[in-house]
């Protein structure tokens, strides 16, 4: 978790988020950093299905993050992931 915190400003992408509303399109998620991606997913559970979520970033030392890792990161660091 500490290694993710250290690279929280690295570019990241979010995939696997699905809309829970009938007839609604899956969201297109645009985030600028790993910290923003974690914040989005941590707060998305009420509106989206995040069971298949994957966050990837440009740093090869950081493995793909799923919903369990995101929840743990958010519990540990919270908003600090998006701050300087």
C-alpha positions in Angstrom: 0.0 0.0 0.0 2.8 2.4 0.7 4.2 2.0 -2.8 0.8 3.0 -4.2 0.7 6.0 -2.0 4.2 7.1 -3.2 3.1 7.0 -6.9 -0.4 8.4 -6.2 0.1 11.1 -8.8 1.0 8.7 -11.7 -1.4 8.5 -14.6 -4.0 5.8 -14.2 -7.0 4.2 -15.9 -10.1 2.7 -14.5 -11.9 -0.2 -16.3 -14.6 -2.7 -15.4 -17.1 -0.3 -13.8 -20.6 -1.1 -14.8 -23.8 0.8 -14.5 -26.4 -0.7 -12.1 -29.4 1.2 -13.7 -31.5 -0.6 -16.3 -30.9 0.7 -19.8 -28.0 3.0 -18.7 -24.7 2.9 -20.5 -21.6 2.0 -18.6 -19.7 5.1 -17.5 -16.7 6.5 -19.2 -14.3 7.3 -16.4 -11.7 10.0 -16.8 -9.2 10.4 -14.0 -5.8 12.0 -14.1 -4.0 10.2 -11.3 -3.9 6.9 -9.4 -5.1 8.7 -6.3 -8.2 10.1 -8.2 -8.9 6.6 -9.6 -8.9 5.1 -6.1 -11.1 7.9 -4.8 -13.6 7.4 -7.7 -13.8 3.6 -7.2 -14.0 3.9 -3.4 -17.0 6.2 -3.7 -18.7 4.5 -6.7 -20.1 1.4 -5.0 -23.4 3.1 -4.4 -24.0 3.9 -8.0 -22.0 1.4 -10.0 -21.1 -2.3 -10.0 -17.4 -2.3 -9.2 -17.0 -6.1 -8.8 -14.9 -6.3 -11.9 -13.0 -3.0 -11.5 -9.3 -2.7 -12.4 -7.1 0.3 -11.9 -3.8 0.3 -13.8 -1.1 3.0 -13.7 2.0 3.7 -15.7 4.3 2.5 -13.0 5.2 -1.2 -13.7 6.0 -1.8 -10.0 2.3 -1.3 -9.1 0.1 -4.3 -9.9 -3.4 -3.9 -11.2 -5.8 -2.9 -8.3 -9.2 -4.5 -7.8 -12.0 -3.5 -5.6 -10.6 -5.1 -2.4 -7.3 -3.3 -2.8 -9.0 0.0 -3.5 -11.2 -0.4 -0.4 -8.1 -1.1 1.7 -6.2 1.8 0.2 -9.1 4.2 0.9 -9.4 3.0 4.5 -5.7 3.5 5.0 -5.1 6.8 3.2 -8.4 8.4 2.3 -8.3 11.9 0.8 -4.5 12.0 1.3 -4.3 9.9 -2.0 -5.5 13.0 -3.9 -3.4 15.6 -2.1 0.0 16.9 -2.9 
